[in-house]
Amino acid sequence: MQHCAVVAAIVCLFNSVSAQLLQLDEELEYEVSYLGIPLGRIRIVTEGTEPLGDRPVVRAVAYMESYPSIPFLSLRSEFRSWLDTSAAFSHRFEGWMKQGNEEKRGKAEFDYQRRLIYAEEWENGRQILARTYPLRARMNDGLSLLFAARRFVFSGKSYRFPTVVTGDTVATIIHFVGRREPVRISALPYPVQTVYFRGVAHWTGIYGLTGAFEGWFSDDEARVPIRAKMRVYLGSVTVELVRWRRQGWRPPEVHVGKAQ
């Protein structure tokens, strides 16, 4: 009976949020390029809902893979996040990455009741980290940050998102400036109406991701990421939406007199 009550809570809470942002089975695919050279693809899937302890959560996953034709880059990774139904923060994170002959795996659990973070990491099958440390705020991971940005993109405010990266708590600053801009992508014959934001990652992530970044999300209730620019080891790369599956959604066209 208790499990049924949790499932019912999941359905109720998730439905209230999904009407505007989260949608089960949403699948977004992006191409990553550097100076116009395609490097690889990213696929992000909102898989479903489930109970995590006594709380309902939304499970999301991101798959990243470099193209075999790129000789200097060999990268595969998979990241999973158990999102709060508000889409504002995370309850759990698991990541796996293989780059060349190196394989890394890690996980973090955020115990908000006990105010503790449990983090573990492995390299090539050998555990290199097992740490418990204080939890002082609602946390995000690399994947849940994307959903948090979608939630707050219309806020017109700046936020500091506490973020867990490689077993440590760092900060991601995002300025949701609210500027409307038309963006052209190769997947569409018309410019997309978007909302622009910018930020700074005070950490170093996968393939050297760090520092300043920019993003453009669709100017509608779905708030789908359309394009992003960020810094990695190579330099500045562009991430652009190439395919999507979202029920009832069509990228919004530019409205005359609204674009800036």
Secondary structure, 3 states (H helix, E strand, C coil): CHHHHHHHHHHHHHHHHHCCCCCCCCEEEEEEEECCEEEEEEEEEEEEEEEECCEEEEEEEEEEEECCCCCCCCEEEEEEEEEECCCCCEEEEEEEEEECCEEEEEEEEEECCCCEEEEEEEECCEEEEEEEEECCCCCECCCHHHHHHHHHCCCCCEEEEEEEECCEEEEEEEEEEEEEEEECCCCCCCCEEEEEEEEEEECCCHHHCEEEEEEEEECCCCCCEEEEEEECCCCEEEEEEEEEECCCCCCCECCCCCCC
